[in-house]
């Protein structure tokens, strides 16, 4: 359960880091400010990888088993000069599609290959975190404010599984959103395949193998210590929106270190299990968040 954690930084003035607009099945994009440009690291759920194996890990009602993001990655809002950084294994690639309609239909007719399977770093296994973190990503520069980008993977059924992304481009940087939806407030989301470097797995003993693959893993940080959602940085006055089923609630801890202890009297209970609509199953939230 400790993977449904989040670290929040609040600034009195808007920070240099701009959080991507939240959307259905949000995948957080970390952003590194360099001069007047921003590099958006595409990924999420504690792992900044371009993959179809992260998102909501249980079977979603009305979708096939491999679909973890029915609406794809969260839409990004960028300014001319920004860069998009994609790290991925040799099981993925990156294409630019002709239109939003083509993207939603995963129609690659007239699409342009941006990066082949070796273009995202060359790692054979994205569960090899050491290789992925050392890999050289593919970087795409935003050059045209009049043309949005429609990006997807054309390997197998990955696009239909949710490995697709809309990038809105603007001449000037959009203002920080006043309302931020916290991505997938549940322990059933994250990276959906086993990560042996984080949780050693004995294939002959399924009990050791990451909750049988039905719960996600959200490791983050250089040494993969702890876990949870990637930290969010927002200016003072921003509204955080939590959407979750009746199987979850929200507490505030006095510090990051206090999350790991069980001294409940130090924590503040912010909202209960039925405060966001009272839905009983996490899977039904996939199209509502």
C-alpha positions in Angstrom: 0.0 0.0 0.0 3.0 2.3 0.5 3.0 3.1 -3.3 0.0 5.4 -3.0 2.2 8.2 -1.5 2.9 11.6 -2.9 5.4 14.3 -2.0 4.1 17.9 -2.5 6.2 21.0 -2.7 4.4 24.3 -2.4 5.9 27.7 -3.5 4.6 31.2 -2.7 5.4 32.1 -6.3 5.1 29.9 -9.4 8.1 27.6 -9.6 10.3 27.1 -12.6 8.9 23.6 -13.0 5.5 23.5 -14.8 3.3 20.5 -14.1 1.7 19.0 -17.2 -2.1 19.3 -17.4 -3.7 16.3 -15.7 -6.1 14.1 -17.7 -7.5 10.6 -17.8 -5.0 8.0 -16.7 -2.4 10.7 -16.0 1.2 9.9 -16.5 3.3 12.5 -14.8 5.8 14.2 -16.9 8.8 15.5 -15.0 10.2 18.8 -16.4 13.7 20.2 -16.2 14.0 24.0 -16.8 17.0 25.0 -18.9 17.1 28.7 -19.7 13.8 29.5 -21.4 13.1 26.0 -22.5 11.7 23.0 -20.6 12.5 19.3 -21.2 9.5 17.1 -20.6 10.5 13.6 -19.6 7.7 11.5 -21.0 6.7 8.7 -18.6 5.1 8.3 -15.3 4.1 6.1 -12.3 7.6 6.4 -10.8 9.3 5.3 -14.0 10.1 7.8 -16.7 9.7 5.3 -19.6 7.8 5.4 -22.9 5.9 2.1 -22.4 2.5 0.4 -22.5 3.2 -1.5 -19.3 2.4 1.2 -16.8 -0.9 2.7 -15.7 -3.8 1.0 -13.9 -2.7 -2.6 -13.5 -6.0 -4.4 -12.8 -8.3 -5.3 -15.6 -10.4 -2.3 -16.5 -14.1 -3.0 -17.2 -14.8 -3.1 -20.9 -11.1 -3.3 -21.9 -8.7 -6.1 -22.7 -6.2 -7.2 -20.1 -3.2 -5.3 -21.6 -5.0 -1.9 -21.6 -3.6 0.2 -18.7 -4.4 3.7 -20.1 -7.7 3.7 -22.1 -7.2 7.4 -23.0 -3.4 7.2 -23.4 -0.9 9.4 -21.6 -1.9 12.7 -20.2 -1.9 15.5 -22.8 1.2 17.8 -22.5 1.2 21.5 -23.1 4.5 22.8 -24.4 6.0 26.0 -25.8 8.1 26.4 -28.9 11.7 25.5 -28.1 10.7 22.9 -25.5 12.0 19.3 -25.7 10.3 16.0 -25.3 12.6 13.2 -23.9 11.7 9.6 -24.5 13.5 6.6 -23.0 12.3 3.2 -24.1 13.4 -0.4 -24.6 13.9 -2.2 -27.9 10.3 -3.4 -27.5 9.0 0.1 -28.4 9.3 2.8 -31.0 8.0 6.3 -31.6 5.8 7.6 -34.5 4.2 10.9 -35.3 0.6 10.4 -36.6 -1.3 12.6 -39.0 -4.2 13.7 -36.8 -6.0 13.3 -33.5 -8.5 11.0 -35.3 -5.6 8.8 -36.5 -4.2 8.7 -33.1 -7.4 7.6 -31.4 -7.9 4.9 -34.0 -4.2 3.9 -33.9 -4.1 4.4 -37.7 -0.5 4.7 -38.8 -1.3 5.5 -42.5 0.8 8.5 -43.4 2.6 8.4 -40.1 6.3 9.4 -39.7 8.8 7.2 -37.8 10.7 9.5 -35.3 12.7 6.8 -33.5 13.1 3.1 -34.2 13.4 0.4 -31.5 17.0 1.3 -30.9 16.3 5.0 -30.6 15.2 5.2 -27.0 18.4 4.0 -25.4 18.9 0.4 -26.8 18.0 -1.5 -23.6 16.6 -5.0 -24.3 14.6 -5.1 -21.0 12.9 -2.0 -19.5 12.8 -3.8 -16.1 16.6 -3.4 -16.1 16.5 -0.1 -14.3 20.3 0.3 -14.3 20.4 0.1 -18.1 17.3 2.3 -18.6 18.6 5.1 -16.2 22.0 5.1 -18.1 20.4 5.1 -21.5 20.5 8.1 -23.9 16.9 9.1 -24.6 15.5 10.2 -27.9 14.8 14.0 -27.7 12.2 15.7 -29.9 12.3 19.5 -30.1 9.0 21.5 -30.4 9.4 23.8 -33.3 5.9 24.8 -34.5 3.3 26.4 -32.3 0.6 25.9 -35.0 0.8 22.1 -35.1 0.0 19.8 -32.3 1.8 16.5 -32.1 0.2 13.0 -32.1 2.6 10.4 -30.9 2.3 6.6 -30.5 4.2 3.3 -30.5 3.6 1.1 -33.5 4.8 -2.2 -32.0 2.2 -4.9 -31.6 -0.9 -3.5 -29.9 0.9 -1.0 -27.8 -1.0 2.0 -29.2 -4.3 0.4 -28.4 -3.0 -0.4 -24.9 -2.5 3.3 -24.3 1.0 4.1 -25.5 0.0 7.3 -27.3 0.3 11.0 -26.5 -1.2 14.3 -27.6 1.2 17.2 -27.3 -0.3 20.7 -27.5 2.1 23.4 -28.7 2.0 27.1 -27.9 4.0 30.1 -28.9 4.3 31.1 -25.2 4.4 28.9 -22.2 1.0 28.2 -20.7 0.2 29.4 -17.3 0.4 26.9 -14.4 -3.0 25.2 -14.0 -4.9 26.4 -10.9 -6.2 22.9 -10.4 -4.1 19.7 -10.5 -5.6 16.2 -10.6 -3.4 13.8 -8.6 -2.7 10.9 -10.9 -4.3 7.5 -10.0 -4.7 7.7 -6.2 -4.6 4.0 -5.7 -2.1 1.2 -5.0 -3.3 -0.7 -8.1 -1.4 1.6 -10.5 2.2 2.0 -11.5 4.5 -0.2 -13.5 2.5 -3.4 -14.0 5.2 -6.0 -14.7 7.7 -7.4 -12.1 10.8 -5.3 -11.3 13.3 -7.8 -10.0 15.7 -5.1 -8.9 13.0 -3.5 -6.7 11.2 -6.7 -5.6 13.1 -9.9 -6.1 10.8 -12.5 -7.6 10.9 -16.3 -7.5 8.9 -17.4 -10.5 8.3 -20.8 -8.8 6.7 -19.0 -5.9 4.0 -16.6 -7.3 3.5 -15.0 -3.8 6.8 -13.2 -4.2 6.0 -11.8 -7.6 4.6 -8.3 -7.2 1.1 -9.2 -6.0 0.6 -11.5 -9.0 0.9 -8.4 -11.3 -2.4 -6.9 -10.2 -0.8 -4.0 -8.2 1.6 -1.4 -9.6 5.1 -0.5 -8.5 6.0 3.2 -8.2 9.6 3.4 -7.3 11.2 6.8 -7.8 14.4 8.5 -6.9 18.0 7.7 -8.0 18.4 4.8 -5.6 14.8 3.6 -5.8 14.3 4.0 -2.1 10.7 4.3 -0.8 8.1 4.7 -3.4 5.0 6.5 -4.4 3.9 8.9 -7.1 6.5 11.3 -8.5 6.8 14.5 -6.4 4.6 17.3 -7.6 5.7 21.0 -7.4 2.9 23.6 -7.4 2.6 27.3 -6.5 0.7 28.5 -3.5 -3.1 28.5 -4.1 -3.2 25.5 -6.4 -6.1 23.1 -5.8 -5.2 19.4 -5.6 -8.0 17.0 -6.8 -8.0 13.4 -5.5 -10.2 10.9 -7.2 -10.4 7.4 -5.7 -12.7 4.5 -4.8 -14.0 3.7 -1.4 -11.0 1.5 -0.8 -8.8 4.5 -0.2 -8.5 7.7 1.7 -6.1 10.7 2.1 -3.8 11.6 5.0 -1.2 14.4 5.4 2.1 13.7 7.1 4.3 16.3 8.8 7.4 15.3 6.7 8.5 12.8 4.1 10.3 10.8 6.7 7.1 10.4 8.8 5.4 8.5 6.0 7.2 5.4 6.9 6.3 5.3 10.6 3.0 4.3 12.1 2.6 7.1 14.7 -0.9 8.0 13.6 -1.2 10.9 16.0 1.3 12.8 13.9 -0.8 12.5 10.7 -3.8 14.6 9.6 -6.8 12.8 8.1 -7.9 14.9 5.1 -10.7 13.0 3.6 -12.4 9.6 4.0 -13.2 6.7 1.8 -16.5 8.0 0.4 -15.5 11.7 -0.1 -15.0 11.4 -3.9 -18.1 9.7 -5.1 -18.2 6.5 -3.1 -17.4 4.2 -6.0 -16.6 0.7 -4.8 -14.2 -0.5 -7.4 -10.9 1.1 -8.5 -11.3 -0.1 -12.0 -14.4 2.0 -12.6 -12.3 5.1 -12.0 -10.3 4.6 -15.1 -12.6 6.6 -17.3 -13.6 9.1 -14.7 -10.3 10.6 -13.5 
